[in-house]
Amino acid sequence: MKKLNLIAVAFILSASLFGQSNKEDIDLIQSIFGKEKKEVVKQYMTIPDAQSAKFWSLYDVYETERKKLGHERVKLIEDYATKYEKLDNKTATDLTTRKLAWVTKYTAFQQKYLTKFSAIIGGLQASKFIQLEDYIENCIRLSIQEEIPFIGELDKSKVPGQNNP
């Protein structure tokens, strides 16, 4: 069942790669928070009117770049899903290396935008924004992780003497 969920998640997330305006991203965030991401940000942040236009303009650029990183994560999940049943040492190491490189890239992306947002709204508000982004990102990661089987998880059902369903 987990494998079917993994394939379904990969399929749903991959649809955004083909120009469906990140509907799945929006749906996932709405399922977690009950509203669109921009609304969550608007509700949480306290941006003075004087900085509001610059903040939201930069936010739109930030979101465009963040979604590109999201597409890379989807590709990685798709690769994991298609290679899961035949994982070997080399493939598993490659997928994990790519995942860690993605995390490094995402962290550098956040650092870049922390600096940019700080210049507009100050360090405290920029840190508040990054903290919210981390929370949302972690919710998304957890939601995805709950649908992805651990390496070897499906093999447990093949072991004699185990409690097989």
C-alpha positions, 0 to 999 in steps of 0.5 A: 500500500505504501508503494502505491501511495509513493507512486501517487505522491510522485505522480501528483507532485510531478504534475506541477512540473508540467505547468499546472500552476503548482496546484498540487503545492497549493492543495498540499499547503491548503490541506495542512493550513486550510488556506493558500500559502500567501494568505498564511504569510499575510496573516503571520507577518506584520509588514508596515505599509511603507515596506509592503510593496517591496516585500510582496514584490520580493516575495513573488520572486522568492516564490518563483525561485522556491517553486523551481527548487520544489520541482527538483525535489519532485524529480528526486521523489519520482526517481526514488519511486521508479527505482525503489524496487531495484535499489542497489548500493550505487543507486541508493547512494546517488539518490541520497547524495542528490537529496543532501545536495538539494538540502544544501541548495535550499539552505543557500537559497534561504540565506540569500533571501534572508539577506534580501528580506532583511534589507527591506523589512529588517532582520527580525521580520526577515527571520520571522519570515524564514522561520515561517518558511521553515515551518511550512517546508517541514510540514510539507516534508513530513507529509511527503515522508509519511507517504514514502516507504523506508528503504527495505520496508516493502521487503519485510512483507516477503520475509517468512515468519514475519506478520505479513498482511 
